Amino acid sequence: MPSEEDEYADEIFEHQRQVEVTLAPDLEDADLQIELRGNREALISWLLEVHDQYFRRYGSPMIFLTNNIVDRFLSHRRVDTDKLQLVGITALHLAHKFENGVEKKLSDLKHMCNGKYTTDQIARAERLMLFTLDYRLAWPGPLPFLERISKAS
């Protein structure tokens, strides 16, 4: 008798694929912010460093979700380069809360940005980001697809 996981594996996989497509960033809109291209790369590198220093024990799904949140937000909102790090730390915070059910203190996030933003700015950015993304954070990321491929091998 197949396990429930095996019995519904195809339906679950198809649902995850649909969610991935639905929650993919609109890269054409994101590309409109040409001035952010090089800065976005620097932001993602910085986020990887912050993740490695403060969030390593939580694993890679969190950083994948962070990247997705950043890209989706940038595909919906124009952002000045001086606010890009705020977008990044806010996305990291949301991904951490979503993936791990744990919240960092806003003062810790402020410290991670070397005090560049106030705790109030971070809280407001979080609300704006959630509103902009329609509170939709449940993106499956690449891991379920890689796991399915590895099982098929």
C-alpha positions as CSV (number, residue, x, y, z in Angstrom):
1,M,0.0,0.0,0.0
2,P,1.5,3.4,-1.0
3,S,2.0,6.0,1.7
4,E,-0.1,9.1,1.7
5,E,3.0,11.0,0.6
6,D,3.3,8.8,-2.5
7,E,-0.4,8.8,-3.1
8,Y,-0.6,12.6,-3.4
9,A,2.9,13.3,-4.6
10,D,1.9,14.2,-8.1
11,E,-0.9,16.6,-6.9
12,I,1.4,18.2,-4.4
13,F,4.2,18.6,-7.0
14,E,1.7,20.2,-9.5
15,H,0.4,22.5,-6.8
16,Q,3.9,23.6,-5.9
17,R,4.7,24.2,-9.6
18,Q,1.7,26.4,-10.0
19,V,2.5,28.4,-6.9
20,E,6.1,28.8,-8.1
21,V,4.8,30.2,-11.4
22,T,2.2,32.4,-9.7
23,L,4.7,33.8,-7.2
24,A,7.6,34.3,-9.7
25,P,8.8,37.9,-10.0
26,D,7.9,39.8,-13.1
27,L,11.4,40.1,-14.5
28,E,10.4,42.5,-17.2
29,D,9.1,45.0,-14.6
30,A,12.2,44.4,-12.4
31,D,14.4,45.1,-15.4
32,L,12.9,48.5,-15.7
33,Q,14.9,49.5,-12.7
34,I,18.1,49.4,-14.7
35,E,19.9,51.5,-12.1
36,L,19.5,48.7,-9.5
37,R,21.1,45.9,-11.6
38,G,24.6,46.1,-10.1
39,N,23.2,47.1,-6.8
40,R,20.9,44.2,-6.7
41,E,23.8,41.8,-7.1
42,A,25.6,43.6,-4.3
43,L,22.4,43.4,-2.2
44,I,22.1,39.6,-2.7
45,S,25.8,39.1,-1.8
46,W,25.3,41.2,1.4
47,L,22.2,39.2,2.2
48,L,24.1,35.9,1.8
49,E,26.7,37.3,4.3
50,V,24.1,38.4,6.8
51,H,22.4,35.0,6.4
52,D,25.7,33.2,7.0
53,Q,26.5,35.3,10.0
54,Y,23.1,35.5,11.8
55,F,20.8,32.9,10.3
56,R,23.0,30.0,9.1
57,R,21.4,27.4,11.4
58,Y,18.1,28.0,9.6
59,G,19.3,26.7,6.3
60,S,18.9,27.6,2.7
61,P,15.1,27.7,2.2
62,M,15.1,31.0,4.0
63,I,17.7,32.7,1.7
64,F,15.9,31.4,-1.4
65,L,12.6,32.9,-0.1
66,T,14.4,36.1,0.7
67,N,15.6,36.4,-2.8
68,N,12.1,35.7,-4.2
69,I,10.6,38.4,-1.9
70,V,13.2,40.9,-3.0
71,D,12.7,40.3,-6.7
72,R,8.9,40.2,-6.4
73,F,8.9,43.5,-4.5
74,L,11.2,45.1,-6.9
75,S,9.0,44.0,-9.8
76,H,6.1,45.9,-8.2
77,R,7.7,48.9,-6.6
78,R,10.2,51.5,-7.7
79,V,13.0,51.7,-5.1
80,D,15.7,54.3,-4.7
81,T,19.2,52.8,-4.4
82,D,19.6,54.2,-0.9
83,K,16.6,52.1,0.2
84,L,17.7,48.8,-1.4
85,Q,19.4,47.5,1.8
86,L,16.1,48.2,3.7
87,V,14.3,46.1,1.1
88,G,16.8,43.3,1.6
89,I,16.8,43.3,5.4
90,T,13.0,43.5,5.4
91,A,12.7,40.5,3.0
92,L,15.2,38.5,5.1
93,H,13.1,39.3,8.2
94,L,9.9,38.2,6.5
95,A,11.5,35.0,5.2
96,H,12.9,34.2,8.6
97,K,9.5,34.7,10.3
98,F,7.7,32.7,7.6
99,E,10.1,29.8,7.3
100,N,11.0,29.5,11.0
101,G,8.1,31.0,13.0
102,V,10.7,33.1,14.9
103,E,11.0,36.9,14.9
104,K,14.2,38.9,15.2
105,K,14.1,42.1,17.2
106,L,13.9,45.1,15.0
107,S,16.9,46.5,16.9
108,D,18.9,43.4,15.8
109,L,17.9,44.1,12.1
110,K,18.9,47.8,12.6
111,H,22.3,46.5,13.9
112,M,22.7,44.3,10.8
113,C,22.4,47.4,8.7
114,N,24.9,49.3,10.8
115,G,22.1,51.6,12.0
116,K,21.4,52.9,8.5
117,Y,17.6,52.5,9.1
118,T,15.5,53.0,12.2
119,T,13.4,50.3,13.7
120,D,10.3,52.3,12.6
121,Q,11.5,52.4,9.0
122,I,12.0,48.6,9.1
123,A,8.5,48.1,10.6
124,R,7.0,50.4,7.9
125,A,8.9,48.6,5.2
126,E,7.6,45.3,6.4
127,R,4.0,46.4,6.2
128,L,4.5,47.9,2.8
129,M,6.2,44.8,1.5
130,L,3.5,42.5,2.8
131,F,0.8,44.7,1.3
132,T,2.6,44.9,-2.0
133,L,3.0,41.1,-2.2
134,D,-0.7,40.6,-1.0
135,Y,0.7,38.8,2.0
136,R,1.7,35.9,-0.2
137,L,5.0,34.4,1.0
138,A,4.4,30.7,0.6
139,W,6.7,30.2,-2.4
140,P,8.0,26.6,-2.6
141,G,11.5,27.5,-3.8
142,P,13.8,25.1,-5.6
143,L,14.2,22.4,-3.0
144,P,10.9,20.4,-3.5
145,F,11.7,20.2,-7.2
146,L,15.3,19.1,-6.6
147,E,14.1,16.5,-4.1
148,R,11.6,15.1,-6.6
149,I,14.2,14.9,-9.3
150,S,16.7,13.2,-7.0
151,K,14.0,10.6,-6.0
152,A,13.3,9.9,-9.7
153,S,17.0,9.2,-10.3
